Amino acid sequence: MILLYTEASPFARKCRLCIAELGAGQDIALRDVGAVSPLAANAAASAQAPLGKIPVLVRPGQAALYDSPVICEYLDAVWQGSLFPADGEARWRALALQALADGAMETAVALRYEAVFRGNGSGDDPWVVRQMARLTSAVDAMARAVADFAPAPTIGELSVASALGYLDLRFEEIAWRRGQAALAAWFDSFAARPSMQSTAPTLCPTSHQQEMDHEPG
């Protein structure tokens, strides 16, 4: 199998975290497809996924899988992991946390699109103000939930780590740690995990290269 990804995509990082946590790295090749732009198709991604989004999991002899929640649940099923609790409240908690973090990542990537491609990063723009408020609300919700985070990570914790890591990478000015001591302490501790270390983006946080980190989805 091959995972198509881009270096800074928070959705792709979530998939890479799953691969690392499941110990599946020897069986899945990672292929960085380079720039992904909403203004031009990426040939490698478009050849495997109709919407041309990444990440994409290419499976020999089977249909490719796309959309990070689908890829992650597939990997957990194949490698018989415990990232997706089987049933009960633990499952709904993990899935809800993943949805919260995915929503934050989609919002952040949309803001990057506006800033990079439309030049619309002004804090006075009503749309930007609304999206920033959504990010703040998401971080607040993560902070309220942090006391219940699972000791052994589920897809929920991996998603939150991917979202917060992306805010560090592309939105340093948001300063999400301000007033969120417990969430910041959790993230700093979680960031020491080998899976987090091996998937950390190497791009400059202040880079304004003309490409997207991921088209939301």
Secondary structure, 3 states (H helix, E strand, C coil): CEEEECCCCHHHHHHHHHHHHHCCCCCCEEEECCCEECCECCHHHHCCCCCCCCCEEECCCCCCEECHHHHHHHHHHHCCCCCCCCCHHHHHHHHHHHHHHHHHHHHHHHHHHHHHHCCCCCCCCHHHHHHHHHHHHHHHHHHHHHHHCCCCCCHHHHHHHHHHHHHHHHCHHHCCCCCCHHHHHHHHHHCCCHHHHHHCCCCCCCCCCCCECCCCC
